[in-house]
Amino acid sequence: MRCTHTLRAALSLLVAAIAVMSIVGIRLAAQAPVDEVIRTADINVRGLKRSDFPKMVRLADNVYVYSALQQRTDIEMEFTTNNLVVVTPDGVLVADAQINDADTRQLLAAIAKVTPQPVRFVVIGSDHNDHTGGNGAFSSMTTFIAHPTSKAVLEQRNRTSTATIPVPTELVADKKTLTLGGTEVQILFLGRAHTGGDLSVYLPRENILFMSETYFNRLFPSLYGGYPTEWVAAVKKAEAMNAAVYVPGHGFIDSPRVLRQELTSFRGSLEKVVAEGYRLRAAGVPLQRASRSAILGEFGYWTRAAQNLPEALGRVYAEAAGELK
């Protein structure tokens, strides 16, 4: 009888323990964010729809990221383009525009929902058209800030295009600090990366770094006009800042922990492209065959890897030949 009672008591304790573990497991599963499971820049793999965008994501008090899908015919895969929005009592600072005036007006409408303050400053993080094509939608009272190289690029574009893009009137060759409504904003040139004049925006109080096209979240590096080895160095400078939140110019706005991890992964993708480009060129592989010979490992599965690789290797080959100035 004693053995029977002891066995029953043990079974009761085991059942209770399993029940507690199940409850804890359910709670942990419920708390696990989706971005811990699905890491991609592809909206379809994320299970998202076009109707889920655009969206405004709050990062801190009065600091937001606006994410929109660009409806483009020159690429076969959609991904997000992000803008930093800093709201202060003395006006708003925005980093980057969207690809055209219509899309940028949607950005302005989203800003108007969180503040009546006007946009006073626009920082041109990337001078490429998908980040500057909508600059004309901003008020004529808006001050545009850019790197000198980006200013020259925009001036040249105005000379060869029917559309006129506002020319930046304030330039940042290294670092500029603004104080807007009590908020300190640092505009930084971390080095040539995706363009010759990439600028980042750092908020020291919030410890948030918006990197524009210096950082893509799970998008394979696009080296259209980029500087491969210098881009790696620019990302390393950003990592050394130990920001609480790293904001990409393209890709999803995940949790701060995931964004930090993915910045390191993005640097790894750049380093892989650089290493493969130098290896293949040294082995005498013609550029036309380099894409088929590159060993990319995990990065070969990233969004737009097949589309971006040929041009990326072309830039690495040019760098190795001393042709990038």
Rosetta blueprint (number, residue, H / E / L):
1 M L
2 R H
3 C H
4 T H
5 H H
6 T H
7 L H
8 R H
9 A H
10 A H
11 L H
12 S H
13 L H
14 L H
15 V H
16 A H
17 A H
18 I H
19 A H
20 V H
21 M H
22 S H
23 I H
24 V H
25 G H
26 I H
27 R H
28 L H
29 A H
30 A H
31 Q H
32 A L
33 P L
34 V H
35 D H
36 E H
37 V L
38 I L
39 R L
40 T L
41 A L
42 D L
43 I H
44 N H
45 V H
46 R H
47 G L
48 L L
49 K L
50 R H
51 S H
52 D H
53 F L
54 P L
55 K E
56 M E
57 V E
58 R E
59 L E
60 A E
61 D L
62 N L
63 V E
64 Y E
65 V E
66 Y E
67 S E
68 A E
69 L E
70 Q L
71 Q L
72 R L
73 T L
74 D L
75 I L
76 E L
77 M L
78 E L
79 F L
80 T E
81 T E
82 N E
83 N E
84 L E
85 V E
86 V E
87 V E
88 T E
89 P L
90 D L
91 G E
92 V E
93 L E
94 V E
95 A E
96 D L
97 A L
98 Q L
99 I L
100 N L
101 D H
102 A H
103 D H
104 T H
105 R H
106 Q H
107 L H
108 L H
109 A H
110 A H
111 I H
112 A H
113 K L
114 V L
115 T L
116 P L
117 Q L
118 P L
119 V E
120 R E
121 F E
122 V E
123 V E
124 I L
125 G L
126 S L
127 D L
128 H L
129 N H
130 D H
131 H H
132 T H
133 G L
134 G L
135 N H
136 G H
137 A H
138 F L
139 S L
140 S L
141 M L
142 T L
143 T E
144 F E
145 I E
146 A E
147 H L
148 P H
149 T H
150 S H
151 K H
152 A H
153 V H
154 L H
155 E H
156 Q H
157 R H
158 N H
159 R H
160 T H
161 S L
162 T L
163 A L
164 T L
165 I L
166 P L
167 V L
168 P L
169 T L
170 E E
171 L E
172 V L
173 A L
174 D L
175 K E
176 K E
177 T E
178 L E
179 T E
180 L E
181 G L
182 G L
183 T E
184 E E
185 V E
186 Q E
187 I E
188 L E
189 F L
190 L L
191 G L
192 R L
193 A L
194 H L
195 T L
196 G L
197 G L
198 D L
199 L L
200 S E
201 V E
202 Y E
203 L E
204 P L
205 R L
206 E L
207 N L
208 I E
209 L E
210 F E
211 M L
212 S H
213 E H
214 T H
215 Y L
216 F E
217 N L
218 R L
219 L E
220 F L
221 P L
222 S L
223 L L
224 Y L
225 G L
226 G L
227 Y L
228 P H
229 T H
230 E H
231 W H
232 V H
233 A H
234 A H
235 V H
236 K H
237 K H
238 A H
239 E H
240 A H
241 M L
242 N L
243 A L
244 A L
245 V E
246 Y E
247 V E
248 P L
249 G L
250 H E
251 G L
252 F L
253 I L
254 D L
255 S L
256 P H
257 R H
258 V H
259 L H
260 R H
261 Q H
262 E H
263 L H
264 T H
265 S H
266 F H
267 R H
268 G H
269 S H
270 L H
271 E H
272 K H
273 V H
274 V H
275 A H
276 E H
277 G H
278 Y H
279 R H
280 L H
281 R H
282 A H
283 A L
284 G L
285 V L
286 P L
287 L H
288 Q H
289 R H
290 A H
291 S H
292 R H
293 S H
294 A L
295 I L
296 L L
297 G H
298 E H
299 F H
300 G H
301 Y H
302 W L
303 T E
304 R L
305 A H
306 A H
307 Q H
308 N H
309 L H
310 P H
311 E H
312 A H
313 L H
314 G H
315 R H
316 V H
317 Y H
318 A H
319 E H
320 A H
321 A L
322 G L
323 E L
324 L L
325 K L
